[in-house]
Amino acid sequence: MEKVWFYVAILATASSLVIGFVDKWEGVLSYFLLSGLAWGVFLIKRGLRIKLDQSAN
């Protein structure tokens, strides 16, 4: 699932940038908040995986 969230975050960031360029950066904050949320979920899942791997050893 970690890779899925990584790809979702990349896609959300790319689409936010495209929408930002098209709309001349007016009213695009919500798109960047959604891409930030996707990055947050990815980083939390990654951190938990690393922490669990370390505690298992």
C-alpha positions in Angstrom: 0.0 0.0 0.0 3.0 2.3 0.5 3.7 2.3 -3.2 0.1 3.0 -4.0 0.1 6.1 -1.8 3.4 7.2 -3.3 1.9 7.1 -6.8 -1.3 8.8 -5.6 0.8 11.6 -4.1 2.8 12.0 -7.2 -0.3 12.1 -9.4 -2.1 14.6 -7.0 0.9 16.9 -7.0 1.3 16.8 -10.8 -2.4 17.5 -11.3 -2.3 20.3 -8.7 0.5 21.9 -10.6 -1.3 21.6 -14.0 -4.5 23.0 -12.5 -2.4 25.8 -11.0 -0.9 26.7 -14.3 -4.2 26.6 -16.1 -6.1 28.7 -13.5 -3.2 31.1 -13.1 -2.8 30.1 -9.4 -6.2 31.5 -8.3 -8.2 29.3 -6.0 -5.9 26.2 -6.2 -5.1 25.9 -2.5 -7.6 23.1 -1.9 -5.9 21.0 -4.6 -2.5 21.4 -2.9 -4.1 20.6 0.4 -5.3 17.3 -1.0 -1.9 16.5 -2.5 -0.4 17.4 0.9 -2.8 14.9 2.5 -1.7 12.2 0.1 2.0 12.9 0.9 1.2 12.9 4.6 -0.5 9.4 4.4 2.5 8.1 2.4 5.0 9.4 4.9 3.1 8.1 7.9 2.8 4.7 6.4 6.5 4.7 5.5 7.5 5.8 9.0 5.4 3.1 10.6 6.8 0.4 8.4 10.4 1.5 9.2 9.6 1.6 12.9 7.9 -1.8 12.9 10.8 -3.3 10.9 13.3 -2.0 13.5 11.3 -3.3 16.4 10.9 -6.7 14.8 14.7 -7.2 14.6 
